[in-house]
C-alpha cells in the first residue's frame, strides 16, 4: 500500500518544516492514493481529479460597509480604511495592545495572521496575565442534573452517558468530569420527578378551581397497555393549565369496571376526589361504563355540580371523525380517481420525473409534492384533494403525455372534487380549533356544532347525487351523537361576553322553527340558573390576585353563517338577579383582537363573583382528548423498539416529568390529533388560513 507522502518522508523521524511539507506535497505526481483508516473501509482518492477541482474563493467585503466579524481574535484589533496605491479603499486591522502590527482585514485573507500575532505579542500576553479568563468551579452534581434534564427533554436513552465518544468530548471540555453510569443518571431523573410531583401536589391543593380530566388508553410498541390521566384547570392567576398526572401501566383486562377502579385510584392518589368537575373521553363502551361508575362514586362526596349532570363530556374530535368517516364511505368516484392518480404517479421514479416536467411545462404554481392519503383517515384525504387541486393543470397535462395513464378527470369530475374539498375544509378547520390546549375551547363548542349541522343541511340539497348521499349518512351520525347539544358547553357560550344568549337564539333560529328555538333557549337558561345557584350556595371561596394574566386566546369563528349576527341586547328576564344582570349587559365587540376571555372574567370577579367562579370551571373543560393523544406521542418517543426494556414506572416518570418541565409539543399535538397522512410535512398545514370572524 502506498504512503500518502513521498517515500523519502520518514513518519518516525523529525517533522518536516512547513515549506518542506508543501514542497513534497506539491511535487507528488498525480495518481490514485489509497488511505487506510482503522475500523473503516479503505477508499481511493483520484489525486488528478482532486487537483482539477477549483478552490472555493471567499468574497471580498466592501470596506465602506460594516463587516460581520465572527472570530474572537478581531476583538483585539481596531479597524481603519485607507486608500491603496491603486486608489481603491482597503480596510486594515491594527492590534489594540501594541499598536504596531497591521493586517488587511478581509475574509479573503482569513484570521491566521491575526492569531499568530497575538501568540507573539508581548503586550497581549501581559494583558492576559493581568486579566485572566474566569474559570467557574466545576460541580459534578450540577453536571448530573443538567444531563438528566437533557435526557428527559430530548428523550435520550439512559445509555448515552456510557457512550465512548461522548465521554471523550466531556473529558476534553473539562478534565474534572467524573463519568457516570446509566443507573446513576436514572437516579437523578427520578429525583427530579419526585421533586416536581411534590410541587404539583401543592399546586393542585392550593388551586381554588375545580379540575377537569381527560382519560384514554394506549398500547405501546411492546404491546403493553398504558392509561393516561390529564388534568385541566384555571389557576389562581387565571392561566389555563394542562398537565399529565399519570402515564401508568394498565395490565389487562381493560373492561369498563377495571378502568373505573384504576382511574378512581389515580384520582385519590392526587387527593382530587372533592375537586372534580368533568371527565372527557372517547365514545368507547368501556369508557361509558367507567364514567358512569366514577360519577356515582364521586357523588358520595356531594361536590359534583348538579349531581354530576355535566360530568361526562364526549370527545368532540372523536365524534367529528366518526361523522366524516361515515360520509367518506360513500365517497364519489371522482375522489377515487384522484387517489388512483396520486398512487400511480408516486409508484415510479420515472412517472414522478415526468410529473415534475409537466408542472414546469403547464406553468403551474404548484409547489411541493402530491400526498398519498390513508383511506381510513378522512383528513389525509382532504389534504390529498387540496394538493391535487393545486396541481390540476399539471395533472391534466400528465394525463395527455403518459399514454398508459387511465385515470384522467373531466372538467365535471374536477368540479365535484373541488366541492368535496371545500365541503371537508370546515370540518378540518373545526378539528384544528377543537384540538387547542393553550386556550379555552369549551366556548368554541356550540357555535361550531351549529355550523356543522348547517353545512350538512346545505349539502343535503346539492344537485350531485353522491354529495346528497354523503350528507345523508353524515346527518344520521350527527343526529345519533349531537341531536341534543351539550347543555354544559352551551352554557360556555353564555359565559363568552361576545355572544351570550342572543347568539344562541340566533344560531338555533337558523335550524329550527320559532317554537323549538324558544324551548331550547329556555332549557339552556334554566340550566345556567341552576348552576349559578349551586355555586352561590357553595362554601368554597375564590381568591383573585392582581397578577397579570398571560394566557393567550384567539377568537375563532367557524362559518360565515353567523355574519348577520351583529350583537345587541336581549332580555331574558328581569334584571333582579346577577344572572339576568350579566345576560342583559351589552355585548363585548367581537372585532377586538386583543380580547382574552380569561382576562375578562378575572377583571369581572368583583362585579360577578359567582359567575366568574362558574366561568373558571366551565371554560377549563376540554372538549377533546387531544391532551391524552399528546401524552401517547411522548410515550412513543420514550418507549421504542430500541428501548423496550424500560421499566413501566420509569416510563411514567420520563413522560410526566417532560410534560411538567416543558409542556406539550405543538407539532406532535396536531399530528396525534389528526393521525395525518404518510407524507405530511409541517408546511402542509396552513394554520393562518383558519376562518376569522369576518369570513
Secondary structure, 3 states (H helix, E strand, C coil): CCCCCCCCCCCCCCCCCHHHHHHHHHCCCCCEEEECCCCCCCEEEEHHHHHHCCCCCCCCCCCCCCCCCCCHHHHHEEEEEEECCCCCEEEEEEECCCCCCEEECCHHHCCHHHHHHHHHCHHHHHHHHHCCCCCCCCCHHHHHHHHHHHHHHHCCCHHHHHCHHHHHHHHHHCCCCCCCCHHHHHHHHHHHHHHHHHHHHHHHHHCCCCEEEEEEEEECCCCCEEEEEEEEEECCCCCEEEEEEEEEECCCCCCHHHHHHHHHHHHHHCCCHHHEEEEEECCCHHHHHHHHHHHHHHHHHCCCHHHHCCCEEECHHHHHHHHHHHHHCCCCHHHHHHHHHHHHHHCCHHHHHHHHHHHHHCCCCCCCCCCCCCCCCHHHHHHHHHHHHHCHHHHHHHHHHCCCCCCCCCHHHHHHHHHHHHHHHHHHHHHHHHCCCCCCCHHHHHHHHHHHHHHHHHHCCCCCHHHHHHHHHHHHHHHHHHCCCCHHHHHHHHCCCCCHHHHHHHHHHCCCCHHHHHHHHHHHHHHHHHHHHHHHHCCCCCCCCCCCCCCCCCCCCCCHHHCCCCCCCCCCCCCCCHHHHHHCCCCCCCCCCCCCHHHHHHHCCCCCHHHHHHHHHHCCCCCCCHHHHHHHHHHHHHCCCCCCCCCHHHHHHHHHHHHHHHCCCHHHHHHHHHCCCCCCCHHHCCHHHCCCCCC
